[in-house]
Structures are given as structure tokens and as C-alpha cells.
Amino acid sequence: MILAVTGGKGGVGKSTVAYNLGAALDAVVVDADLGMADLPAGRGPDLHDVLAGRAAAVEAVREGGPVDILPCGRSLAGARATDPRRLVAAVEAVERHYGTVVLDCPAGLGSDVGLPLLVAEASVLVTTPDEVALADAVRARALARELDAGLVAVALNRSGETPPTDRVARTFGAPVVAVPERAAVARGMANGLPAGRVECDAGEAFCELAGRVRSVSR
């Protein structure tokens, strides 16, 4: 299965959700943001190399950490050297080898978002309760629907003490999982540790999201 994590507005926590959802699903997380990579990286080939024809997709997957990742390069020169049209074949190759792929999509609604959604079979939408974020998420949902990346669930990130889950569920017509803001999650991301490893209630929310995904992939 190939799952896109998208959301429209930047800064809503898509990368955090993608990383933790990948951990809960035992999936490979692909950092598909070619211009502003945000997931942990390391030495070796990355997605820029794959899309420039310098490496095979499976060769670029980093194994052995808490989450398997296909990271993206962080240089402007690397991004310019890529052929984004190769993304679909690269992601499909990773899926064939590993089984489940989570795509961390870029912010916005441009063609760089369309390609990950095009290859995805389903999507999880990430938003905060902020009205601007919700408005952008509505547009992101429309794009996902147009590209047949059916909406599995909405991750209402940094949900606050009284999350508006019912209102958000009515807006998007999908189940909503409230993800509380916890400093432990941010510290874990900085050290490459998913929420399940730092033992906080946000980890339970990511497990619930994973359950929603599994229910549609059977």
C-alpha cells in the first residue's frame, strides 16, 4: 500500500505525522518534499540521487533505525538535477520491495504535491484547528480526491484541550483522530524516535491512525 500524508498548509506537522505513522505501520517513509526535506537523513544516496538517475530507489532506503526512511537531499543543486517524473516509478519500486510506503508530501497544492498523490492509493490529511489550516486542508482534500487518493482519516494535530473533532469530521466526511501537542514528540523527532518510543499519549493517536489505514488496506 502507498499512503500519502498531505495537508495543504506548511507547518501543520505533516512530517511528524508521516514519521510516526510509518513507525506504527512498519512502513518505509519517503520524504517526497524535493525542495524542503524535513525527515532525518544521513550518509548515502537519497531521493535526489534516485530522481537524477544516480541510484536505485531501494538502494537509497535507510534501514536499521526506528523507522525505515528514503530521505530527500537538502541542496538546491540536488533538487534542480532531479526529474520529478521518476517519483512514481521510484515509490512503486519501494512498495514492491517493502510492502507499505508512507509519503511525506510537500506543503501547498502545486505539481510537486500532485505527483505523490498520483501514485498514492489513499491519503491521510493533516491539519490543526486553525481556520487557515482547515481552509487549506479542504483544498488539499479536493486535490487528493481528484487524483484518486481516497481520504482515510484526518489527523487533527496540536488539537488542544477541547478538539473540534465533530465539526472537522463533518467538514471532511472522514474519521478524525486528535493528536495532542507534546514536547516529547518534538524531542523524539529531533532524535529520530517515534512517539511510541517516548511513551506519551500522542503515540496512542498515531496507533489509532494506523488502525484506520489498516482497515482500508485489507
Salt bridges, closest charged atoms under 4 A:
ASP49 OD1 - ARG54 NH2 2.89
ASP83 OD1 - ARG85 NE 2.97
GLU131 OE2 - ARG167 NH2 3.44
ASP136 OD1 - ARG139 NH2 2.37
ASP201 OD2 - ARG182 NH2 2.96
GLU208 OE2 - ARG212 NH2 3.95
